[in-house]
Amino acid sequence: MTVIATSSSLGLAAKLSRLLSRELLVADEKVFPDGEKYLRIPRKLEGDVILVHSLHQPQDERFLQLLLAVDAAKGAGASRLAVVVPYFAYARQDKRFLEGEPVSVGALLRAVEAAGADALVVVDIHKPSSLDEWLTIPHRNVLPIKELVGYFQGKLRDPIVLAPDKGAFHRAQLAAQSLGAECDYLEKSRDRVTGEVRIAPKSVNVDGKDVLFVDDIISTGGTLAAAAKEVLTLGARRVYAACTHALLVSSALDKLYAAGIEEVVATDTVPSPVSKVSVAKSVAEATREVLS
Ligand code: R5P
């Protein structure tokens, strides 16, 4: 078995290859003068192969590279190819919110399968049922809540875990179980045109408590900044944020610290200054399962 890394996930692929005691092979990548991408697996492959490639920015380019890498790995001789996409982009567009829109996650998942993937492992995809809905190949969604909570173990006084919206509540529940804390969720709405986030006032008892927010993605930071301001107004003592994918568009981190958040921690699905928790172990287990 070989682990193939592209430039989008070199660190995580290296950890994975060590955990699985497998050889790490790095794909050659270049861009032609007209902007087209080129990728090559530098030698013949045989047996099971794991390809690791995350879809953080520039996500469109990386998606194209993913399709090229899948085709290259199969063409180089991989008998079974497990594709690990630590951050699966476009997953928030999981339905036609407005008439005429695509179901982007479905379009991308189908393309990965059609390119030749024999199994797919993702980490904390926005809506896990998207995988069952759009794939026929074996798949796993790794939820790295224990890892994230582990970072905060022993650091919080009288903690409560909050999700910024109802959709993220399952993550907060798992985190609260791990911490032995209470949990709840806030009511978030987003203007679908301007993108502005509003957190509706809600009676949640955070008075004097340390609040840990748990979410899948921090993009602009608008959601967690608004949520932090709300709980600080309600009397929270300190506010922390844990997320899986730290996309951190422009000044997102500054926005979060300015809103009063003490510390932001994320996983290594997307490289960032706050990506301090590794998903490598859970991804290794999931990859073994899909190839068993
Ligand atoms: C949305 O449903 C997601 O779970 C995140 O809450 C959202 O993507 C965060 O985006 P931002 O940081 O831009 O508010």
Boltz pocket constraint, residues with backbone or C-beta under 6 A from the ligand:
constraints:
  - pocket:
      binder: B
      contacts: [[A, 92], [A, 164], [A, 167], [A, 168], [A, 197], [A, 215], [A, 216], [A, 217], [A, 218], [A, 219], [A, 220], [A, 221], [A, 222], [A, 223], [A, 224]]
      max_distance: 6.0
